[in-house]
Amino acid sequence: MDEIVSMIFKLLLSALLGGLIGLEREMHARAAGLRTHILVATGSTLIMMVSQYMFTIYQDQTASTVVRLDPGRIAAMTITGIGFLGAGTIIQSKEIIRGLTTAACLWVIAAVGLAVGCGFYLPAITTCVIALTSLYLLHYLENFLKKDWYRKLTIITGDNIDHFTAIEEVLTAHHIHILKVGFDKNISQKEYFYHIDLKMKKDLRDFKIVHDLAGIPGLKRVQWF
């Protein structure tokens, strides 16, 4: 009876810890949210319990027998498999990569589930607390940090006049650093394209920059990427 209670407790605790981290991801509308983290944590716990159970069944076997069991082997394969699940949450859209934190959450919660499954409760709970602290508190701290942001700017003009000097003056006035500049043209539509790679602070407002660029004579469109 005590063994059954212990197994149920492990599964429930794992689901609770996974749900706490999953809830934070769910609140930020991530691909892997509450349900995914609960499933990964609970499944990892069950896998760890199966590993231990198989070892218990064959523990009377000696080293000379054919049966060789390692209770950590299945757990190791679980961590490897979680890598594929985490890769599915990483999305690259143009120059922006999203989902790295969620993928890391899945990997951590799988480890938490394995720890709960083998009865390693205190480290599992401690790891969950550290992860939650990182996700909730450090998220607000990041908002106060003025981080560099890499963007692409495409400016389309309707004439063959060199507008780069005026463009550079506007960007420099906003303390934006130009990394690389490309130029091409569409002869049939008489359009000329400036492709500019920029490094800027994330708190700069796109609208104000575009408004100042629009004041340059001859510009037709400004596009951010």
N, C-alpha and C positions, 0 to 999 in steps of 0.2 A: 504493500500500500504506500509506504514512504517513497518507494522508487517511482511509482506512478505520479505522486504529488510533485516530486522533484522534476520529472520530465515536463509536466504541465507548467510548472513554475518557470522553467527555462524558456519554454516557447512563449509564454505570456510576457516575461521580462524582455525577451528579445524583440517581440512585436512592439512593446512600449518604447524601448530605446530607439528602434528604427522609426517608429511613428513620430517621435519628437524631432528628429532630424528631417524626416520627410515633410513634416508640417511646415518647416521653414522654407523648404524648396517649393512646396505647394503655394505658399503665400506669395512667392515671387514668380509664380506661373512657369515653373521649369518643367522640362519634358518628363523627368523622373520625379514624381512628387510623393505624396503621403502613401498611397497604396503600393507604389513600387518599392519604397524603402522598407515598408512593413514586410512585403513578400520576400525581399532579398535577405533581411535580417532573420526572419523566421525560417526561411529555407536553409540558410547557413547554419543555424542552430541545429536543425534537424539532421543536416549532413554530418555535423560534428558528433552528434549523438549516435548516428549510425556507425561512424568510424569507431567510436568507443565500444559500441555494442558488439561489433564484429570482432574486435580485439578480445573482448570478454569471452565470447563464444569459443574462440580458438586459443585462449591463453594457456591451456594445458598442453598444447602442442610443443614439442621440443624443437631445438634448432636443427635437429637432424631430419625432421619431417619435410615433406614437400611444401606444406602450407607456411608461407612467410607473410606476416601481417605487420603493417605499419599504420597505426591509427592517425598519423598526420598526413598520410599520402592523399586521402580523399579531400582533406581540408586544403592541401596545397593546390589540388586541381580546381577546387572551388574558387580560390583567389585568382587563378589564371582565367577561369571562365568569366569571372566578373569583369575582367578587362574588356571582353567583347561587348558585354552589356553596357559598360561605361562609354565605350567608343560610339555606341549608337546615340548617346545623348549629346555628343559634341557636334555642333553645327558650325560650318564656316560659310558665311555670307559675305562675298566680296572680300574686304580686308578685315572683317570682324569675326572673331571666333567666340562662340558662346557654348556653355555647357561643361567647361573644364572643372568648375567647382562641383557641379552635380555629379560628374563622373568620379571625382575624388570622394564625394559623399557615399556613393555606392560602394566603392572599394573599402572605405573605412567601416561602413555599417556591416559589410560582409565579415570583416575581421571581428567586429563586436559580436555578431551572431555566432561566430565560431567560438569566441571566448565564453559566451554564455553557455553554449552547448557543452563545453568541457568543464563547466562549473567555475570558471575564472571570473566570478561576478564583479569583484571590486575593480579590477583593471577595465572590465567592459563598461561599467558605469562611469569610471573616471574618464575613459576615452570619449564616451558620449557627452559628458559635461564639457570637456575641452572642445569638442567639435561644435557643440551648440554655442559656446562662448565665442568661438571664431566666427561662426555664421551670423549670429545676431549682433554682437557688440562691435566686432571689427568692421561689419558692414556699414555702421554709422560712422566709424572713424575714417573710413575711406572717403566719405563725402567731404571731409575737411581737408583732405590732402589734394594739393594741386598737381595732378599727375600729367605727364606728357601724353598727348593724343596724336596719333598719326592719321591724317586724312588725305584724300585725293580731291582735287578741285579741277573741274573742267570748265573753261571759259570759251564761249563761241562768239566770234566777231563776224561782221559782215563786210569787212574790207581787209586789204592786205597791208595795212599800216601796222607798224610795230607798236603794240600796246603793252608790251611786257614791262617797260619802265614804270608806267602808271600803275599797273597791277602790283608790281613789287613795292611801290610806295604805300599803297593801301594796306598790303599784308604786313609790311614792316611797321606801320603805324599801330597795328593790333598786336605787335610783338610775336608775329608768326614767322617761323624759320622755314625758308624754302630749301628742300632737300634735292629735288630734281625737277627739271622742266622738259617737256616734250612738245613737239609742234607737228601738226599735220593739217591738210586742207581737203575740202570737198569741192572740186572744180565745178562740177555740174550745178551745185546749189550755191556756189560762191560763199562758202563758209570756211572759217579758219579756226582751228582748235588749239588751245593751250592746255596741256595736261600737266598739272603741277602737283608734286608730292610735298606735303607739309608736315611740320611738327609744331603742335600748338598745345596750349593748356586746355584741359577738358571743360573748364567753366566758361570759355569764350562762347558768345552767342552767334550762331550762324546767321541769323537775320540781320544783325548789325553789320557784319562783314559783307554780306551780299548787298545790303543797302548802299554801303560805301563803294563797292565795286560797280554797282549799277550807274553811279555817277560818271563813270568813264565813257566818253563819247565813242560810239561805234560798237559797243558790246550788245549782243543779242540775247544770250542766255548764260546763266551761271549754274553749275550743277555740282552738288557735294556728293562724295562717295565715302 
